[in-house]
Structure formats: C-alpha cells, structure tokens
C-alpha cells in the first residue's frame, strides 16, 4: 500500500458505537468552534448537530508525529508508492477512465501525473469505502482544533470549511470522510482546497471528489495549475554526475540552464529533460551515494500539492513508470541505517551549536538543514553532499 495511504488510520467502524459524553475541556472547545462556524456563515443548526457531543479521536493526535513521507527513507517510500501493482493498476486506469484526455486538455496537466497522484493518495480510490482506512472528517478536524499547538488556527479553518461543504450540500455527512488530517476524496483535498479548486469533471454539474474519479482528477489538474504547473513540460529527471563533481552545486535552490549543467558534466540518465535554455536545480536526496535529479518548475508544483520531497518524487516517478519508462539507473544506499527522529534532532542541534542554523530543531531534514550540513561538511573537508546519515552524526559528535 502506498505510504500516503498509511496516514489513513483505522477506526471509523468503532465510531458507529454510541460515544461517551465529551469531557468538559473538549465540550468547551466545541462550543467555541460552533461559535466560530456561525460567525463565518455556517448554519447554526448544522454546526450544532455536527459538533455537539463529539469526543476526541486519540489516533488522530498520535498520527501527527508519524507521517511516512517525512519519517521513512526516500527509497522505502518509493518502494511502497511506486510498486509494480501501483504501476499495473495505474496503466489500467489510464485506459478505463475515458474522460482523462479531456481533463488533460482542459487543465493542461499530464494525465500520467494526475493518475499517479490518484494512485498514491487513495490507491485509485480503493480505500475510500473501507471503514478501517478512513474516518469522519469533522471529528478528525475537531480533534486537531481542540488539541492545542501551533496549527490550531489551520485546523479550525479546515473544520469550518468542512462544515461549509455540508452546508452547501456538496456531499452528505456519511460521505464526508478522509484521512486523520481531514484530506478527502480520490485525490485527498483538504476542505479549504476543495472549496477553492474543486470542479466538475464528469459533466453532471457537481464537484464530487468522493464518488466521481473524473471530478477528483479534474479538480487536481485545476489545483496544480494554480500551483504553477506548466503545460507541456516535464518534472525533470535523473542525471549522472561526473567524477570529481563539486557537490556544493547541488544546493537545491540554484537554477542553471540545462546547457550550463551539461557543461559541468551533468547528463540525463535516460530521456532528455528539456531544451538547452530550460532551467533546473540539482538535488541529491540520498547524497553522493544515491541518484541525482535535475528538477524543473513542475516539480515545485508537486511540492505545492504535498510539501514532502519523497511524495513529490514518488508522484513524478510513478507518472514516468505509467508512461512506460524504466526505474532509476543509480541505486539507493539501502544499507544505510535510517536515523531515528531523536538522532535527526541531534544532528540539527549539533549543527546549530557549530554555527550553522537549520531553521528549527524538529527532526525533519529539509532544505535548510541540508544547507547547514553542506556548510559544515565543507569546513570538515568531507564531500559536501548535504546527506544526513549515521556517519554524519558520528562525525558531528566527534568533531570540534
């Protein structure tokens, strides 16, 4: 099962049982949420009916710390998301979904990318009717909005949007199900995203991302265009680096033309990535020991859909496999021991102590952390590839 689906936790079946009375703190929070929804135009009786008496879902709070696309090595995420089963099923969907050519023409987004998102987000819709995998969106978002923390405002906004969806009769309460974080339908739209970008893709006058795959795919194409998707362009591709390559050039942010990259010895590992004047940035998700990628602007649109690099690369790679392209040429460093979150936090803390800011000690090795790693590696005289592994941790612990 694709890792994005592992965020869809079991438990909806248990919700059919009568719920115990909400504890005072939760009840007080829910009353505030009802008031907030009413202030933003939700029908008072609907807000009361949906929120009054809800209990917190403990699995939802626990899930916030174990998102697979942030926790697993990139190759483990790809193994699950771009399985042979996912490729086979996706190719079948490309044939069976008759409206895909029209959706591609109207949105300008490659149908292979749309189907790849569909596969990774919901197994081509296979989980949407499984009560072990989805849960009521209103309860999930109310749980998150009442849990405290820095994202309370976001969860409250999403909850009010979910109530507005019901108020507008876009779906029914029993169909308003989704992930632990409230992502809904075939391609996992958050409620605010649905209200802003959902469109009718099957011609029936409704935007039903829960039961209509064409609606979900057309909505996804519409959304990607607002995120900067460029029609007719690819996402990038794997490249091969020359011996003695200066890994400081792989800073994830500096764009160079493909002609400039070629002059530095960087060549495509497979199909051409674009024209000489097209710009791309070089990224090494597993450092010097793994594949290298030149990323075009459309990859940034995929990151806008889900900010995890592993997710965006999985969508990009699955879309390539769906159109018949092979796997990556360079192997991943599968023998590397995955770092625990506490170890990743330690790396960040050690870098901060050595004068290299990482943008927050949260255990997620993102672009700022990798930039700090490269800077320290350069000072230490080792390959500045920005890769966080156990060897880096040992060197940071031992070094000045």
C-alpha positions as CSV (number, residue, x, y, z in Angstrom):
1,X,0.0,0.0,0.0
2,X,1.4,3.5,-0.9
3,X,2.7,5.3,2.2
4,X,0.4,8.2,1.7
5,X,-2.4,5.8,2.4
6,X,-0.8,4.8,5.7
7,X,-1.9,8.1,7.1
8,X,-5.5,7.0,6.7
9,X,-5.8,5.3,10.0
10,X,-8.3,2.6,11.0
11,X,-11.1,3.4,13.4
12,X,-14.2,4.6,11.7
13,X,-16.1,1.4,12.4
14,X,-15.7,2.0,16.1
15,X,-17.3,5.4,15.7
16,X,-20.6,3.7,14.9
17,X,-20.9,2.9,18.6
18,X,-22.6,5.5,20.9
19,X,-20.0,8.0,22.0
20,X,-19.5,8.8,25.7
21,X,-20.2,12.3,26.9
22,X,-17.4,14.7,25.9
23,X,-15.1,15.8,28.7
24,X,-15.5,19.4,29.9
25,X,-12.4,20.7,28.1
26,X,-13.5,19.2,24.8
27,X,-17.1,20.4,25.3
28,X,-15.9,23.9,25.9
29,X,-13.7,23.8,22.9
30,X,-16.5,22.5,20.7
31,X,-18.8,25.3,21.9
32,X,-16.1,27.8,20.7
33,X,-15.9,26.0,17.4
34,X,-19.7,26.2,16.9
35,X,-19.5,29.9,17.6
36,X,-16.6,30.3,15.1
37,X,-18.5,28.4,12.4
38,X,-21.6,30.6,13.0
39,X,-19.5,33.7,12.7
40,X,-18.3,32.5,9.3
41,X,-21.8,31.8,7.9
42,X,-22.4,28.2,8.7
43,X,-26.0,27.4,9.5
44,X,-26.2,27.3,13.4
45,X,-28.3,24.2,13.5
46,X,-25.9,22.3,11.2
47,X,-22.8,23.4,13.3
48,X,-24.5,22.3,16.5
49,X,-25.6,19.0,15.1
50,X,-22.2,18.2,13.7
51,X,-20.1,19.3,16.7
52,X,-22.1,18.9,19.9
53,X,-21.1,15.9,21.9
54,X,-18.1,14.9,19.8
55,X,-15.2,13.1,21.6
56,X,-11.6,13.5,20.7
57,X,-10.1,10.8,18.5
58,X,-6.8,9.8,20.2
59,X,-5.5,8.1,17.0
60,X,-5.7,11.4,15.2
61,X,-3.4,13.2,17.6
62,X,-0.9,10.3,17.6
63,X,-0.8,10.4,13.8
64,X,0.6,13.9,13.6
65,X,4.0,12.6,14.6
66,X,4.3,9.7,12.2
67,X,3.8,10.8,8.6
68,X,5.5,8.3,6.4
69,X,6.7,10.8,3.8
70,X,8.7,12.6,6.4
71,X,9.8,9.6,8.5
72,X,10.8,6.9,6.0
73,X,14.0,6.9,3.9
74,X,13.1,8.1,0.4
75,X,13.7,4.7,-1.1
76,X,11.4,3.0,1.3
77,X,8.6,5.5,0.5
78,X,9.2,5.0,-3.2
79,X,9.2,1.2,-2.9
80,X,5.7,1.3,-1.5
81,X,4.3,4.1,-3.6
82,X,5.7,3.0,-6.9
83,X,5.2,-0.7,-6.6
84,X,4.6,-2.9,-9.6
85,X,1.0,-3.3,-8.5
86,X,0.6,0.5,-8.5
87,X,2.1,0.7,-12.0
88,X,-0.1,-2.1,-13.3
89,X,-3.3,-0.6,-11.8
90,X,-2.4,2.9,-12.9
91,X,-1.9,1.8,-16.5
92,X,-5.3,0.1,-16.4
93,X,-6.9,3.4,-15.1
94,X,-5.3,5.3,-18.0
95,X,-7.3,3.1,-20.3
96,X,-10.5,2.8,-18.4
97,X,-11.0,6.5,-17.4
98,X,-12.5,7.8,-20.6
99,X,-12.5,11.4,-19.6
100,X,-8.8,11.7,-18.9
101,X,-7.9,13.1,-22.4
102,X,-10.5,15.8,-21.9
103,X,-9.3,16.6,-18.4
104,X,-5.7,16.8,-19.6
105,X,-6.8,19.1,-22.5
106,X,-8.8,21.4,-20.2
107,X,-6.3,21.6,-17.3
108,X,-3.0,21.3,-19.2
109,X,-1.8,18.7,-16.7
110,X,-0.3,15.5,-18.0
111,X,-2.8,12.6,-17.4
112,X,0.0,10.4,-16.1
113,X,0.7,12.8,-13.3
114,X,-3.0,13.0,-12.4
115,X,-3.3,9.3,-12.3
116,X,-0.1,9.0,-10.3
117,X,-1.5,11.4,-7.6
118,X,-4.7,9.4,-7.6
119,X,-2.8,6.1,-7.0
120,X,-0.6,7.5,-4.2
121,X,-3.3,9.4,-2.4
122,X,-6.0,6.7,-2.4
123,X,-4.9,3.6,-4.2
124,X,-7.0,4.7,-7.2
125,X,-9.9,5.1,-4.8
126,X,-9.7,1.7,-3.3
127,X,-9.6,2.9,0.3
128,X,-12.4,5.3,0.2
129,X,-15.1,2.9,1.2
130,X,-13.0,1.0,3.7
131,X,-14.0,2.0,7.3
132,X,-10.7,0.7,8.5
133,X,-8.9,3.3,6.4
134,X,-11.0,6.5,6.6
135,X,-12.7,8.4,9.3
136,X,-15.2,11.2,9.7
137,X,-13.6,14.5,8.7
138,X,-15.5,16.7,11.1
139,X,-14.4,14.6,14.1
140,X,-10.8,14.5,13.0
141,X,-10.5,18.2,12.4
142,X,-12.4,19.0,15.6
143,X,-9.9,16.8,17.5
144,X,-7.0,18.6,16.0
145,X,-8.5,22.0,16.5
146,X,-9.0,21.2,20.2
147,X,-5.6,19.6,20.8
148,X,-3.7,22.8,21.0
149,X,-0.4,23.6,19.4
150,X,0.8,25.9,16.7
151,X,-1.6,24.7,14.0
152,X,-4.8,25.3,15.8
153,X,-5.8,28.1,13.5
154,X,-5.2,25.9,10.4
155,X,-7.3,23.1,11.8
156,X,-10.1,25.4,12.8
157,X,-10.1,26.9,9.3
158,X,-10.3,23.5,7.8
159,X,-13.1,22.4,10.2
160,X,-15.2,25.4,9.3
161,X,-14.6,24.7,5.6
162,X,-15.8,21.1,6.1
163,X,-19.0,22.4,7.7
164,X,-19.5,24.8,4.8
165,X,-19.2,21.8,2.4
166,X,-22.1,20.2,4.2
167,X,-24.0,23.5,4.4
168,X,-23.7,23.8,0.7
169,X,-25.0,20.3,0.2
170,X,-21.8,19.3,-1.7
171,X,-21.9,15.9,0.0
172,X,-23.5,14.2,2.9
173,X,-22.2,13.7,6.5
174,X,-21.7,9.9,5.9
175,X,-19.6,10.6,2.8
176,X,-17.5,13.4,4.4
177,X,-14.7,11.0,5.3
178,X,-11.0,11.2,4.8
179,X,-7.5,10.9,6.4
180,X,-6.6,11.6,10.0
181,X,-5.8,15.2,8.9
182,X,-9.1,15.7,7.0
183,X,-7.9,15.1,3.5
184,X,-10.8,13.9,1.4
185,X,-11.7,12.0,-1.7
186,X,-9.9,10.3,-4.5
187,X,-7.0,12.8,-4.5
188,X,-7.1,13.9,-0.9
189,X,-8.2,17.5,-0.9
190,X,-8.3,19.5,2.3
191,X,-11.7,21.2,2.8
192,X,-10.3,24.7,2.0
193,X,-8.7,23.3,-1.1
194,X,-12.0,21.7,-2.2
195,X,-13.9,25.0,-1.7
196,X,-11.4,26.9,-3.8
197,X,-10.5,24.5,-6.5
198,X,-13.0,21.6,-6.9
199,X,-14.6,21.4,-10.3
200,X,-17.0,19.2,-12.2
201,X,-15.1,16.7,-14.4
202,X,-17.9,14.4,-15.5
203,X,-20.4,16.9,-16.7
204,X,-23.2,16.3,-14.1
205,X,-22.9,19.8,-12.7
206,X,-21.5,18.8,-9.3
207,X,-17.9,18.6,-8.0
208,X,-18.0,15.3,-6.1
209,X,-14.4,14.2,-5.3
210,X,-15.7,11.4,-3.1
211,X,-17.5,9.3,-5.6
212,X,-16.5,10.7,-9.0
213,X,-12.9,10.0,-10.1
214,X,-13.3,12.4,-13.1
215,X,-14.3,15.2,-10.7
216,X,-11.3,14.5,-8.5
217,X,-8.9,14.3,-11.4
218,X,-10.2,17.5,-13.0
219,X,-10.0,19.3,-9.6
220,X,-6.5,18.1,-9.1
221,X,-5.5,19.4,-12.5
222,X,-7.1,22.7,-11.8
223,X,-5.3,22.9,-8.5
224,X,-1.9,22.1,-9.9
225,X,-2.3,24.9,-12.5
226,X,-2.8,27.4,-9.7
227,X,0.4,25.9,-8.1
228,X,2.4,26.8,-11.2
229,X,2.1,23.7,-13.3
230,X,3.4,24.4,-16.8
231,X,1.6,22.6,-19.6
232,X,3.8,20.6,-22.0
233,X,6.8,20.5,-19.6
234,X,8.1,17.6,-17.6
235,X,9.1,17.5,-13.9
236,X,12.8,16.8,-14.6
237,X,14.6,13.6,-14.3
238,X,17.5,11.5,-13.1
239,X,21.0,12.6,-14.1
240,X,24.5,11.2,-13.9
241,X,27.3,13.2,-12.4
242,X,31.0,13.2,-13.5
243,X,33.9,12.0,-11.4
244,X,35.1,14.8,-9.2
245,X,31.9,16.7,-9.3
246,X,31.6,19.7,-6.9
247,X,28.7,18.7,-4.7
248,X,28.3,22.2,-3.4
249,X,26.5,22.9,-6.7
250,X,23.7,20.6,-5.6
251,X,22.2,23.3,-3.3
252,X,18.6,22.6,-4.2
253,X,17.9,26.3,-4.9
254,X,20.2,27.5,-7.6
255,X,18.8,27.1,-11.1
256,X,21.0,26.7,-14.1
257,X,20.2,26.1,-17.7
258,X,20.4,22.6,-18.9
259,X,23.2,23.7,-21.2
260,X,25.1,25.0,-18.2
261,X,24.6,21.7,-16.3
262,X,25.8,19.8,-19.3
263,X,29.0,22.0,-19.4
264,X,29.6,20.9,-15.8
265,X,29.4,17.2,-16.9
266,X,25.8,16.6,-15.7
267,X,23.9,14.4,-18.3
268,X,20.5,12.8,-18.3
269,X,20.4,9.2,-17.1
270,X,17.6,8.4,-19.6
271,X,15.3,10.6,-21.6
272,X,16.1,14.3,-22.3
273,X,15.0,16.6,-19.5
274,X,14.3,19.7,-21.7
275,X,15.8,22.2,-24.0
276,X,19.2,23.8,-23.5
277,X,17.7,27.1,-22.3
278,X,15.4,25.5,-19.7
279,X,16.4,25.9,-16.1
280,X,16.6,23.2,-13.5
281,X,18.1,22.7,-10.0
282,X,20.2,19.8,-8.8
283,X,19.0,17.7,-5.8
284,X,20.7,14.7,-4.2
285,X,18.1,13.2,-1.8
286,X,20.5,10.5,-0.6
287,X,23.7,12.4,-1.1
288,X,26.6,11.3,-3.2
289,X,25.7,7.7,-2.6
290,X,22.3,7.8,-4.4
291,X,20.6,9.0,-7.5
292,X,20.8,12.7,-8.5
293,X,18.0,14.7,-10.1
294,X,17.6,17.8,-12.1
295,X,14.2,19.3,-11.1
296,X,12.1,21.6,-13.4
297,X,9.5,24.1,-12.2
298,X,6.7,21.4,-12.4
299,X,8.3,19.6,-9.6
300,X,7.8,22.6,-7.4
301,X,4.1,22.4,-8.3
302,X,4.0,18.9,-7.0
303,X,5.7,20.1,-3.8
304,X,2.9,22.6,-3.5
305,X,0.4,19.7,-3.5
306,X,2.4,18.0,-0.7
307,X,5.5,19.6,0.7
308,X,7.3,16.3,1.3
309,X,10.1,15.7,-1.2
310,X,9.6,11.9,-1.0
311,X,5.9,12.4,-2.0
312,X,6.7,14.7,-5.0
313,X,9.4,12.3,-6.2
314,X,7.0,9.4,-5.9
315,X,4.4,11.1,-8.0
316,X,7.0,12.1,-10.6
317,X,8.5,8.6,-10.8
318,X,5.1,6.8,-10.8
319,X,4.0,9.1,-13.7
320,X,7.1,8.1,-15.6
321,X,6.5,4.4,-15.0
322,X,2.9,4.8,-16.1
323,X,4.0,6.1,-19.5
324,X,6.4,3.1,-19.8
325,X,9.7,4.5,-18.6
326,X,12.1,2.3,-16.6
327,X,13.2,2.8,-13.0
328,X,16.1,4.8,-11.8
329,X,19.6,4.0,-13.0
330,X,21.6,4.7,-9.9
331,X,20.8,2.6,-6.8
332,X,19.8,3.9,-3.4
333,X,22.0,3.4,-0.4
334,X,19.7,0.8,1.0
335,X,22.3,-0.5,3.5
336,X,22.2,2.9,5.3
337,X,20.6,2.7,8.8
338,X,17.6,5.0,8.9
339,X,18.1,7.7,11.6
340,X,15.5,8.0,14.4
341,X,13.9,11.3,14.9
342,X,15.9,12.0,18.1
343,X,19.1,11.4,16.1
344,X,18.0,13.8,13.4
345,X,17.2,16.3,16.1
346,X,20.7,15.7,17.5
347,X,22.2,16.4,14.1
348,X,20.3,19.7,13.9
349,X,21.3,20.7,17.4
350,X,24.9,19.9,16.8
351,X,24.9,22.0,13.6
352,X,23.3,24.9,15.4
353,X,25.9,24.7,18.1
354,X,28.6,24.8,15.4
355,X,27.2,28.0,14.0
356,X,25.1,26.5,11.1
357,X,21.4,27.4,11.5
358,X,19.0,24.7,10.4
359,X,15.7,26.6,10.7
360,X,14.4,24.7,13.7
361,X,15.2,21.5,15.6
362,X,12.3,19.4,14.5
363,X,13.9,16.1,13.3
364,X,12.9,16.8,9.7
365,X,15.9,17.2,7.5
366,X,14.7,19.8,5.0
367,X,16.5,22.2,2.6
368,X,17.8,24.5,5.4
369,X,19.2,21.5,7.4
370,X,20.8,20.1,4.3
371,X,22.4,23.5,3.5
372,X,23.8,23.6,7.1
373,X,25.1,20.1,6.6
374,X,26.8,21.1,3.4
375,X,28.4,24.1,5.0
376,X,29.8,22.0,7.9
377,X,30.9,19.2,5.6
378,X,32.9,21.8,3.5
379,X,34.6,23.1,6.7
380,X,35.4,19.5,7.8
381,X,36.9,18.6,4.4
382,X,34.4,15.9,3.5
383,X,32.1,15.6,0.5
384,X,29.6,18.4,0.9
385,X,26.5,16.5,-0.3
386,X,24.1,17.5,2.5
387,X,23.2,13.9,3.4
388,X,22.2,13.1,6.9
389,X,23.2,9.6,7.9
390,X,24.8,7.8,10.9
391,X,28.3,8.6,9.6
392,X,27.5,12.3,9.7
393,X,26.1,12.0,13.2
394,X,29.3,10.3,14.4
395,X,31.5,12.9,12.8
396,X,29.4,15.8,14.3
397,X,29.7,14.2,17.7
398,X,33.4,13.7,17.4
399,X,34.4,16.9,15.7
400,X,35.1,20.3,17.2
